[in-house]
Amino acid sequence: MQFFTEDCVFEAPRGPDPWGRRLTGKAEVRTGIEARFAGIPDVHYGRDRHWVCGDRGVSEWTITGTDTSGAKVEVQGCDLLELRDGKIVHKDSYWKIVEQV
């Protein structure tokens, strides 16, 4: 959380609105990030790439792990970031939707 501003916004990939679920402020964002780790206790971010251009950044990654129901998780995603003074002010997270066939 040291990389986030106090007034940060995190838009999670799932939620009731077109932008997912919007969490505002460092306390709410912390709770949202903690929920991801609680839902996939052994979560691992790998095969990652990151870059910054001015006040924008991108983080690409693959999450692997096991969710609390015991189901294996492997999904690619990315975060689109807005930065202010070297810290994240807005994190917009996207995941691929994996369908079991």
C-alpha positions in Angstrom: 0.0 0.0 0.0 3.0 2.3 0.3 2.8 2.8 -3.5 -0.7 4.2 -3.4 -1.8 7.8 -2.7 -4.2 8.4 0.3 -7.0 9.3 -2.2 -6.4 6.3 -4.5 -9.2 4.5 -6.4 -9.2 0.8 -7.3 -11.7 -0.5 -9.9 -11.9 -4.2 -9.4 -12.6 -6.5 -12.4 -15.9 -7.7 -10.9 -18.8 -5.8 -9.5 -22.3 -4.4 -10.0 -21.3 -1.6 -12.4 -19.7 -1.4 -15.9 -16.4 -0.5 -14.2 -16.6 -3.4 -11.7 -16.5 -2.4 -8.1 -15.0 1.0 -7.3 -13.1 1.3 -4.0 -12.0 4.7 -2.9 -9.4 5.7 -0.4 -6.4 3.8 0.9 -8.5 1.9 3.6 -11.1 0.6 1.0 -8.4 -0.3 -1.5 -6.5 -2.2 1.2 -9.7 -4.2 2.0 -10.2 -5.0 -1.7 -6.7 -6.2 -2.2 -6.9 -8.3 1.0 -10.1 -9.9 -0.3 -8.2 -11.0 -3.4 -5.6 -12.7 -1.3 -8.3 -14.2 1.0 -10.2 -15.6 -2.1 -7.0 -17.1 -3.6 -4.8 -17.7 -0.5 -1.9 -19.1 -2.5 -2.1 -16.5 -5.3 1.0 -16.0 -7.4 1.5 -13.2 -9.9 3.9 -14.4 -12.6 4.8 -13.9 -16.3 4.6 -10.2 -15.6 5.7 -7.1 -17.5 5.4 -3.5 -16.4 6.0 -0.1 -18.0 5.4 3.6 -17.4 5.0 6.5 -19.8 4.5 9.8 -18.2 1.7 9.6 -15.6 0.4 6.3 -16.9 1.5 2.7 -16.3 0.6 -0.8 -17.3 1.1 -4.0 -15.4 0.5 -7.3 -17.3 0.4 -10.6 -15.3 -0.8 -14.1 -15.0 -2.4 -15.1 -11.7 -2.2 -18.8 -10.6 -3.4 -20.3 -7.4 -6.3 -22.2 -5.8 -9.5 -20.5 -4.7 -11.2 -21.2 -1.4 -13.5 -23.9 -3.0 -10.4 -25.8 -4.1 -10.6 -24.8 -7.8 -7.4 -24.1 -9.7 -7.1 -20.5 -11.0 -4.9 -19.4 -14.0 -5.9 -16.2 -15.6 -4.2 -13.4 -17.5 -4.9 -9.8 -16.7 -3.6 -6.3 -16.5 -3.8 -3.2 -14.5 -4.0 0.3 -16.1 -2.5 2.8 -13.7 -2.6 6.5 -13.3 0.3 8.0 -11.3 0.8 11.1 -9.3 4.2 12.0 -7.8 5.4 8.4 -8.4 2.4 6.8 -6.6 -0.7 5.0 -7.8 -3.8 7.3 -7.7 -6.0 5.0 -9.9 -5.7 1.3 -10.6 -8.2 -0.2 -13.1 -7.9 -4.0 -13.1 -8.9 -6.4 -15.9 -9.0 -10.2 -16.0 -9.6 -12.6 -18.9 -12.8 -14.6 -18.4 -11.9 -18.3 -18.4 -14.8 -20.6 -19.5 -14.6 -24.3 -18.8 -15.6 -26.3 -21.9 
